[in-house]
Amino acid sequence: MNIETVEFGGWQHNLKLSNDACEMIITLEVGPRVLSFATRENGRIGENVFCVFSDGAGGKGESQWQSRGGHRLWLAPENESAHPFTYFPDNAPVEHEIISENRVRFTPPMEPGGAQKETQIELDENTARAIVTHRVTNAGSEALAPLAPWALSVMAPGGIAIVPFAPLGEHPRDLLPDRKLVLWPYADLRDERLYLGCEFLTLAQDSRKTPIKIGLGHAISWAGYWNRGTLFLKKWRFDTDANYPDLGSTCELFTNSEMLEVESLAPLVSLAPGQSAEHVEEWNLFPNVPAFGARDEVSIRAALKGLDL
């Protein structure tokens, strides 16, 4: 893996991690935020799968939290109060440590309530695969109320999110429920961007539409976002015995007129001083994935055939 400091999006100090298959850019001026993740092929850089908002690009030191885009670590459940809890303004410089030849740790300042966040990125030697570890430690003197590490990837506009459903059961053999669909107050199931199928749920991003958010609470192993031929896929672990935030959501999708967020959540935990909680995602980029119909499960299955899901 190659590591170098580059300019990006108006920020002067950003770390670029790259190999022959992909490159990733993480700003050192705010966050930490992963600003870009793109394929590399014969030295040619593909399109950034993430969305970076132009109105927040290059900014730092603001008194209020800034969206900015990219990928970030948040704390669930969503709450603007309590010093603030979720919307802490992560607008200060970030320390980084090169742990090994392919692993870097990014650490922002400790938050007033004692939460110390940390993001560690391990880029594969020669594929478009990364392990992203999100960690929250209670560095204060008092216990932190139940919280969950929450990993949000803000995806570039124009694509389609894909989440697998568990295989269909049958009656009367399967008498108990095995999945949850969680709806936010502004989620309309008649929305044409949303498709609920037998094998997949899809949500399309549309610049003409108002916000919608949904959550899923079952043993989901991955979620993806296809855009202009590239599939971004993230995987994480689901704990069947754990209590998840947002009525039991382990995966959430949010979209508005600008972007679409693919979000995964860890279980809720209470952290005594010195204790930590981790949430690990595996990222993969798959180039040259054929287009498919967002409501056509046969074409979705065909597009995903042969991929390491």
N, C-alpha and C positions, 0 to 999 in steps of 0.2 A: 504494500500500500504506500502511496505517495502522500505526503503531508506538506502543504504550503499555505502561506498567508496570501489572501487575494482581496481585491475590492469586489463588492457585489451589492446591487440594489441601493446604492447611496451610502452604504457602510464601508469604511476603509479597512477594518480589521475583521477578517473572517477566515476561518480555517477550512481549507478544501481537502477532503479525503478522496483519493481516487485510486482506481486500478484500471485494468484494460477493459473492464465491462461497464463501469459506472463511475459517477462522481457525486459527492455530497458536499454541500456548503453549509457551515454552521457559523452564525455570527458570534463574535466575542464582545460586541458592544452592548447588547441587550439579551434578555432571554434567560436561559439558552433557547434559541429557535433554530431548527433546521430549516434553512431557507430554500434549499434546492436539492433535488434528487433526480438524476437523469442518467440515461444509458450512454455508454461510449462504445463506438464500433469503428474500428480502423481510424482511431483518432478523432472521429466526428462525434460531437456531443448532441444527444437527443434533447427533446423539449423537457423543461422542468415540469414534473408531475404536480408540484405544489403551486398554490396561488400566493403571491406576495402583493399586498395592496400598495398601490403607488402613493396613497396619501399618508401612509405610515413609514414608507421606506426611508432609511437613512436617519430616522429619528432616534433620540435617546434622551434620558433624563426627565421625561414628562412626569407630572405628579399623578396622572391617572393611567390606569391600565390601557394599553393599546393593542388592538387586534393584530395588525401587521400581516397575518397569514403564516404560512409555513407549518411546521409541526411543533407542538409545545406540550409541556407537562402541566396539568392543572390538578386541583383538588376537588373531588366531589364529596357531598352533594353541592350543587351550584348555589352559592350564597354570597351576596355582596356585603354582608355585615361582618362582624367579628374580625376586625383589624386589617383590612377585609380578608375574608377567607379565600374565596376563589379568585377574585379580581385584584390580587396583589399586583401593583405596578412593577412588572419585571423589566424595568427600563434602565438598569445599571449594568456596568461592565461585568463580564463573566470570566472567571478563572478557568484555565484548562490545564490538564495534566496528560502527557503522553505516557500511558501505562505500559504499552508494548508496541511493537512495530505496526500493529493493526487495530489498536484499541486506544480511545481517548475519552477522558472524563471531563465533563463541563459542570462547573459549580457556580451558581449565582450567590449573592449575599443572602444571609439568613433573614427570614421574614420576622416581623415584630412579634408574632405569636409563638416563635420558636421553631417553625417548620423550616427545615433545611432541605431544599430540593437538589437533585443531582441527576444528570443524564449521561449515560455512558454509551458510546457507540463503538461497535466492533464491526469493521468492514471485512468481508470475505476477501481472500487473497486474489481470486481471479474470476469471481462471478458477481452479478448484481444483487448480492444478498448482504444484509446487515442485521446484527442483533442490537436492538436498542433497549437498554435497561433504564427504567424510570424508578428513581428511589426517593423516598421522603423519610427524613429522620427527625425525630423530636430532639432538637438541640437546646430546648428550653428547660425550665425547672418545674413545670406543671404538665399534667397529662393533656394530650390533645384529644378533643372530642372525636367521635367516630368520623373517619375520613377514608377516602379511597384514591389512590393514584389514578389519574384519568389522562389518557393519551389521545390527543386530538390532531388529526392530520387534515389541513385545509387544502383541498384539492383544486386544481385549476378548472375553470369553467368549461362547460361543453361536454362533460362525460357522463358515465352511468355507474352508479354504485351497485355492487352485487354482494349479497349475503346468502349463504346456503341455509336451507331449512333442514331439519332432521327428517329422515325418511318417514313417509307416511305409514301409519299403523293400520290396524283393522279392528273392527268391532265384531264380536264381543271380546276378543282377546285382550285388547288394550283399553282398559277401563279408566285409567288415570291420565290427567293432562301431563304433557311433557314439554311445553313451550309457552312463552309469554310474548304478547305483542303490547307494547307500552305506547300510549298516545299522549302527546302534549296537547294543551288546550287549543292550539292553532293547527292541529293536524286534521285534515279532512280526507277520509278514506276514499272519497270520490275524485281526489286529485289525480289528473291524468299522468303525472310524473311517477306515480307509485304503482307498482305491480306486485301483487301477492300471489305467487304460484304454488305449485306442488313441491318443487325442488329449490326454487330461488325466490328471494325478494329483490326487486330492483328499484332504484330511485334515480331518476334522471335530473341533471342540473339544467335549468332553463332561465335565461336572463330576463324573461318576461314575467316571471312568477314571484309570488309572495312566499314567506318562509313556511317550512313544514319540518317537523321533527318527530321521529319515531324511535323506539327502542325495542330490542329483542332480548329475552331472558331465557336462554337454554344453552345447551352444550355446543355453541358455535365455535368452530376452530379457526375460521378465517373470515375476512371481509376484503373486498377488492374494489378498485375503481379503474374502469377502462376509459381511455381518452385518446383519440387520434392514433389508435393502433398499439398503444402501450398499456399494459395492465400493471398497476401498482397493487400488490397484495400484502396484507399484514396478517400474521398469525399470533395467537396468544393462548394461554392456558386457561381453562374454565374449571372452577372448583365446585363440584356438585353440592358440597356441604356448606358452602359459604353464603353469607348475606351480602347481596350486591345493592348499590344505590339505585335510586330512581325506579322504585317498585320492582327491583330485581333485574335491572338491565345490565348486561355484559357488553352489548354492542349498541351504539346509537348512530343514527344518520341525521344530519341537519343540512338543509340547503336553503339558499335564498337566491336573489337575482345575480349575485356575484361569484358564488363558489359553492362547494359541497364539502361537508366535514364527514370523515370516516373516523369514528371514535370507539375506543375500547376502554373498558373499566376493570379495575381490580376489586376484590372484595372490600367491604367496609371493615376497618379495624380501629381500635383505640390504641394510641401510642403513649406509653409511659416515657419519661425522660430517658433518652439514650436508645430507644427502640426505633426500628425502621420498618418500612413497608416497601416492597418492590413490585413492579409490574413490567414484564418483559414482552416485547414484541419482536417478531422476526419479519423483516421486510424483504420483499423480492420485487424486481422489475422484470417483466416479460415483454420484450419488443415483438413487433410483427404479429400481434394477436388480431385475428380477423374481426371485422365488425359483426354485430349480431343485433337481433331485434330485442329490445328491452322487455317485450311481452311474449317472446317466442323462446320457450325453454329448450326446444330442440336445437335452435341455433346457438343458444348460450352454452349448452352442453358441448356442442361441436367446437365452439371457440375455445373452450377450456380444456379440451381433450389433450392429454399428454403433458399438461403442466403439473408441477409439483405443488399440489394444493394441500 
